[in-house]
Amino acid sequence: MRRTRRSILGILTATALAGGALAATAPAASAADPQRVRIVTANVDFNADKDVVMDRFRVYSENADIVLLQEAKWIDLHWRLRNDDEWIVRQDLGSDAKQGSAIVIRRSIVEKASDVEALDLRLGTDSDECDTLPRYIAHVRITLKNGGVIRPASAHLPPPRCQTGPGSDYDEMIDSIAAMSANHPSRLIVGGDWNKPVNSNPNGLKAKTDGRLVPRGLGDGIDGFYKPKALSMPWGVTDAGLASSGHRAVKMTVDVPSTY
């Protein structure tokens, strides 16, 4: 069939327009691309009303993929989030001390629930010095959708009365975190209530990890993170809202390579 010059131009024009429409729709991110993960840490205060705790959780978790909680020893997050299919809860209900730190993970960042492994607990300090409950570091291995692996951890460091220098309960727990970093040198991300300004590098944790972990907090706030130095942050930490009296929820975003 013979085509006129005008019909050929029409075909070319339609093809160009179709190509433009396709170009306007960006392809989905490849599994090999870094996966952006938003992490929030929050001390919820075990004295707070449980409904108030969950109302605040829903605010600061709205733009989070992982929430690291402290002082959750009187609130069963499995039960509280039982009808919410957005979250995977990792919390040990064996005792108040073990229940205190918990991790909540958004289902959409993993392929399947089993990509979030069972919760591990490491004893941070048994608090012999100041007669408080033992302090556990709750941590969990997560395989992200892109194949990258991280190990977020929630920690509540001892209060000022337990910080009397080398050998104190506080120092003992810092050493426990440093040992965890040695076991998981590139993957450990610790969020918590440090009971000291995070940016002051409490008890020299950065040096104790040979610089692997670096502090990230808000000004002189005591809530914040230690993250692997090599793990990219697209921007600094931000205030994610009220967690409890005297505590702000703090948010950090990291880009996790597929090879991590």
MISE-558678 format. One line per 3 residues: number of its first residue (from 1); their letters; for each residue x, y, z of C-alpha. Coordinates in Angstrom, 2 decimals, decimal comma, m for minus. Layout:
% residues N
NUM> A> X Y Z ~ ...
***
This chain:
% residues 260
1> MRR> 0,00 0,00 0,00 ~ 1,36 3,38 m0,99 ~ 1,55 5,99 1,76
4> TRR> 1,59 9,72 1,12 ~ 4,17 12,04 2,63 ~ 1,44 13,47 4,87
7> SIL> 0,46 10,05 6,29 ~ 4,11 9,18 6,98 ~ 4,56 12,46 8,87
10> GIL> 1,43 11,65 10,86 ~ 2,81 8,27 11,86 ~ 6,13 9,80 12,90
13> TAT> 4,37 12,49 14,94 ~ 2,16 9,94 16,74 ~ 5,19 7,80 17,49
16> ALA> 7,06 10,79 18,95 ~ 4,09 11,73 21,12 ~ 3,80 8,16 22,42
19> GGA> 7,49 8,15 23,19 ~ 7,12 11,39 25,13 ~ 4,27 9,95 27,15
22> LAA> 6,36 6,91 28,02 ~ 9,31 9,10 28,99 ~ 7,11 11,15 31,30
25> TAP> 6,41 8,03 33,36 ~ 9,64 7,13 35,16 ~ 10,41 3,41 35,36
28> AAS> 10,11 1,72 38,74 ~ 13,29 1,69 40,81 ~ 15,47 m1,33 40,19
31> AAD> 16,04 m3,82 43,01 ~ 19,73 m2,98 42,61 ~ 19,13 0,66 43,61
34> PQR> 19,68 1,89 47,17 ~ 16,53 1,62 49,28 ~ 15,59 4,68 51,30
37> VRI> 14,65 3,79 54,89 ~ 13,14 6,24 57,39 ~ 13,86 5,46 61,03
40> VTA> 12,33 7,09 64,11 ~ 13,44 6,64 67,73 ~ 11,13 7,56 70,60
43> NVD> 11,01 7,19 74,39 ~ 7,30 6,64 75,08 ~ 7,45 6,85 78,93
46> FNA> 5,91 3,92 80,76 ~ 3,97 6,32 83,01 ~ 2,01 7,73 80,09
49> DKD> m1,55 6,65 79,33 ~ m1,42 3,80 76,79 ~ m3,99 5,40 74,48
52> VVM> m1,96 8,61 74,50 ~ 1,19 6,62 73,70 ~ m0,49 5,07 70,65
55> DRF> m1,98 8,38 69,50 ~ 1,52 9,87 69,51 ~ 2,91 6,77 67,81
58> RVY> 0,49 7,20 64,92 ~ 1,71 10,78 64,42 ~ 5,48 10,24 64,46
61> SEN> 5,30 6,87 62,68 ~ 3,31 8,24 59,75 ~ 6,50 8,97 57,80
64> ADI> 8,62 6,18 59,27 ~ 9,58 2,71 58,05 ~ 11,15 1,55 61,32
67> VLL> 10,25 2,81 64,81 ~ 12,59 2,15 67,73 ~ 10,83 2,50 71,07
70> QEA> 12,09 2,78 74,65 ~ 10,21 2,56 77,98 ~ 7,53 0,38 76,38
73> KWI> 7,60 m2,07 79,29 ~ 3,94 m1,56 80,20 ~ 2,47 m1,57 76,71
76> DLH> 1,98 m4,69 74,57 ~ 2,57 m3,45 71,02 ~ 1,55 m6,81 69,52
79> WRL> m1,92 m6,33 71,01 ~ m2,12 m2,60 70,38 ~ m1,29 m3,02 66,67
82> RND> m3,14 m6,34 66,26 ~ m5,62 m4,96 63,70 ~ m3,08 m2,82 61,86
85> DEW> m1,68 m4,76 58,90 ~ 0,90 m2,06 58,13 ~ 3,32 m3,10 60,86
88> IVR> 5,45 m6,01 62,04 ~ 6,11 m5,89 65,79 ~ 9,23 m7,24 67,46
91> QDL> 8,93 m7,03 71,26 ~ 9,84 m9,55 73,97 ~ 7,04 m9,77 76,55
94> GSD> 9,00 m12,06 78,89 ~ 9,57 m9,40 81,56 ~ 9,33 m5,64 82,10
97> AKQ> 13,06 m5,29 81,49 ~ 12,96 m7,21 78,21 ~ 9,75 m5,56 77,05
100> GSA> 11,12 m2,05 77,55 ~ 12,80 m1,68 74,15 ~ 10,84 m2,65 71,05
103> IVI> 11,05 m2,38 67,27 ~ 8,15 m1,83 64,87 ~ 8,73 m2,32 61,12
106> RRS> 6,55 m1,23 58,20 ~ 5,61 m4,30 56,15 ~ 6,07 m2,51 52,83
109> IVE> 9,89 m2,28 53,18 ~ 10,33 m6,08 52,99 ~ 9,17 m8,74 50,56
112> KAS> 7,71 m10,95 53,29 ~ 7,31 m10,90 57,06 ~ 10,00 m13,55 57,54
115> DVE> 12,54 m11,06 56,14 ~ 12,26 m9,46 59,58 ~ 13,92 m12,02 61,83
118> ALD> 13,03 m12,79 65,44 ~ 14,04 m10,20 68,02 ~ 17,45 m10,55 69,63
121> LRL> 18,18 m9,12 73,06 ~ 21,64 m8,28 74,34 ~ 22,12 m7,45 78,00
124> GTD> 23,49 m3,92 78,12 ~ 23,97 m3,78 81,88 ~ 22,43 m5,53 84,87
127> SDE> 22,34 m2,20 86,74 ~ 24,11 m3,37 89,90 ~ 25,24 0,18 90,64
130> CDT> 21,96 2,05 90,90 ~ 19,32 m0,60 91,50 ~ 17,25 m0,27 88,32
133> LPR> 15,92 m2,94 86,00 ~ 18,50 m4,58 83,73 ~ 18,93 m2,73 80,44
136> YIA> 18,59 m4,74 77,23 ~ 19,45 m3,73 73,69 ~ 16,72 m4,99 71,36
139> HVR> 17,91 m5,63 67,80 ~ 16,66 m7,39 64,69 ~ 18,08 m8,37 61,29
142> ITL> 16,03 m7,03 58,36 ~ 16,47 m7,96 54,69 ~ 15,05 m5,08 52,66
145> KNG> 13,22 m5,40 49,35 ~ 16,38 m4,54 47,41 ~ 18,38 m7,25 49,21
148> GVI> 20,28 m4,91 51,53 ~ 20,55 m5,98 55,17 ~ 20,45 m3,73 58,23
151> RPA> 20,25 m4,40 61,97 ~ 18,32 m1,64 63,76 ~ 18,57 m1,62 67,56
154> SAH> 16,67 0,15 70,33 ~ 18,53 1,10 73,53 ~ 17,72 3,01 76,72
157> LPP> 20,91 4,06 78,45 ~ 21,02 4,37 82,28 ~ 20,06 7,67 83,98
160> PRC> 22,50 10,21 85,48 ~ 22,75 8,49 88,86 ~ 24,26 5,47 87,04
163> QTG> 26,96 7,43 85,20 ~ 29,76 7,64 87,73 ~ 32,68 7,16 85,35
166> PGS> 34,63 4,12 84,13 ~ 33,00 0,89 85,20 ~ 29,61 2,52 85,77
169> DYD> 26,40 0,93 84,52 ~ 26,37 3,56 81,77 ~ 29,91 2,76 80,68
172> EMI> 29,13 m0,96 80,77 ~ 26,20 m0,48 78,38 ~ 28,27 1,67 76,02
175> DSI> 30,80 m1,17 75,93 ~ 27,99 m3,61 75,13 ~ 26,94 m1,49 72,15
178> AAM> 30,55 m1,25 70,98 ~ 30,81 m5,05 71,12 ~ 27,63 m5,35 69,04
181> SAN> 29,15 m3,00 66,47 ~ 32,17 m5,30 66,25 ~ 29,83 m8,23 65,58
184> HPS> 27,81 m6,31 62,96 ~ 30,35 m3,72 61,76 ~ 28,45 m2,16 58,87
187> RLI> 24,82 m2,93 59,67 ~ 24,12 m1,86 63,25 ~ 21,96 1,28 63,58
190> VGG> 21,23 2,21 67,21 ~ 18,41 4,55 68,14 ~ 17,61 5,40 71,71
193> DWN> 17,35 7,56 74,75 ~ 21,03 8,10 75,60 ~ 20,43 10,10 78,79
196> KPV> 23,30 12,30 77,61 ~ 23,41 14,68 74,63 ~ 23,81 12,38 71,62
199> NSN> 26,06 14,80 69,75 ~ 28,49 14,86 72,69 ~ 29,49 11,28 71,74
202> PNG> 28,53 9,72 75,11 ~ 31,43 7,92 76,82 ~ 33,43 7,89 73,61
205> LKA> 31,31 5,32 71,77 ~ 32,59 6,51 68,40 ~ 36,22 5,82 69,38
208> KTD> 35,24 2,52 71,01 ~ 33,93 1,36 67,61 ~ 37,06 2,59 65,78
211> GRL> 34,92 5,26 64,16 ~ 32,42 2,80 62,66 ~ 29,49 4,35 64,53
214> VPR> 28,88 8,10 64,50 ~ 26,35 10,09 66,58 ~ 23,40 11,89 65,03
217> GLG> 21,14 13,93 67,31 ~ 19,17 17,17 67,49 ~ 21,23 19,92 69,10
220> DGI> 21,84 18,96 72,73 ~ 18,94 16,46 72,78 ~ 19,35 13,07 74,47
223> DGF> 17,28 11,15 71,89 ~ 18,90 10,15 68,63 ~ 21,08 7,69 66,76
226> YKP> 24,46 6,12 66,24 ~ 24,74 5,03 62,62 ~ 27,43 3,32 60,51
229> KAL> 29,72 6,03 59,18 ~ 29,65 4,45 55,71 ~ 25,85 4,47 55,46
232> SMP> 24,62 7,43 53,43 ~ 22,15 9,98 54,84 ~ 20,42 12,21 52,26
235> WGV> 19,87 14,87 54,95 ~ 20,25 15,40 58,69 ~ 18,09 14,18 61,54
238> TDA> 14,76 15,92 62,13 ~ 12,18 16,34 64,87 ~ 9,34 13,85 64,27
241> GLA> 7,00 15,06 67,03 ~ 6,27 14,60 70,72 ~ 7,13 11,17 72,12
244> SSG> 6,57 11,84 75,84 ~ 7,30 14,46 78,46 ~ 10,88 15,64 77,93
247> HRA> 11,35 13,51 74,81 ~ 11,00 14,29 71,13 ~ 10,74 11,58 68,52
250> VKM> 13,80 11,90 66,25 ~ 13,90 10,83 62,61 ~ 16,83 9,76 60,47
253> TVD> 16,75 8,68 56,80 ~ 19,38 6,38 55,28 ~ 19,98 5,00 51,80
256> VPS> 20,80 1,28 51,95 ~ 22,62 m0,22 48,93 ~ 21,42 m3,58 47,60
259> TY> 24,88 m4,98 48,38 ~ 24,80 m3,84 52,01
***
